Every structure is written in C-alpha cells, then in structure tokens.
Amino acid sequence: MAHRVAGARWLTRFGTAGLAERVMVTHGAQHALAGVLRTIARPGDTLLTEPLIVLAPGGVTIGGPPTWGPWVLFPSSSHTRQRIDAALRDLGAPLRIAAESHQPDVLVQMVRLGLGWTVLPIAGPAGVTAGVTVGPALLDRRLVLARRSGSVHDPAADELAQRLRDASQLPVRPASRRRRR
C-alpha cells in the first residue's frame, strides 16, 4: 500500500486528485498499459490489427519457408509465440530455436548479429528494419481491449475507451459473443 500512497502523492503534483485505492502499481510500461486497457474496454473490443513480419539477417535472400531460420523468438509461453510457431509449421518452415527473449529490441539485435531470424510487428522498436532483411507478413495479430468482469467503471477510462474505439474505426464484436478462455 505504501507504493500506492506514494503514487497518489506524486499524481497530485500534476493537478490530479490521487486516491491510493485507485493507483495501480505495475512492473513496467507494458504491464501498466495492459492494466489500463483491461480496465477501459468492453470485452472483445478490437484496438488494432498489426501484421507480424519475418525478419532475417541483413543481406540474406529470403527464399521459401523451408529455407527460413534458425529462429530467435518470444518465449514459448507467450500467446504471440504460439501463433508464430503454428504459422511457421503451416508453411513448412523448420522450427529450430536459437534463442528466446521477451524484448523485441533484443530479438532485432540478435537478427542483426546473424544469430537467427525473427517475427515482429514492423511498428515495433524504432529502426526495427535497419540492418535486417524484411520478409513477408507471416500473420496478423489482433490487439483487443478487455475488461475484468465486475470491475468498477471509471467515467474517464470509459471516455478513453470510446475514443480508442472511434480512432480504430474497426468493428466491435458484441460482448455476448466473447469466447471464454
């Protein structure tokens, strides 16, 4: 609770009435964004769809999928990695894993060093395509907004969610059709 109180105190410096009960302590920006997005959206709302692109070491000619790899990818426990593995298998690409990292910028560096190939969104780390060969889109990843069942609705968060929906201009799947995990 001490961290939440400190966060609330810090927010008051910016003219925001910080209530410790409403402060979320996170482990980095990705965790914070995931928490915010879970709070503000209707279940199943699509935020955006992004292509995941095959990236090879610079100077490599990208042939057919059976010639691709070895791979430096997200850890096998990640949902994105599982989708990448399935797409590579479907294309007949060998799944020889050289290394894993949670960090897209580390994966790009490994590709630049010639340690393997990867699959990342092109809108990933700044300069992601410098020093690498850009291949085809392997699959699309749909990023969705989600809200925990029974969560408290915050008017400001609801407004942000609506603006995100409006900006995305993507169809919204009704909550009643949401798949259970």
Secondary structure by P-SEA (a helix, b strand, c coil): caaaaaaaaaaaaaccccccccccccccaaaaaaaaaaaccccccccbbbbbbbbcccccccccccccccccccccccaaaaaaaaaaaaaccccccccccccaaaaaaaaaaccbbbbbcccccccccccbbbbcccbbbbbbbbbcccccccaaaaaaaaaaaaaaccccccccccccc
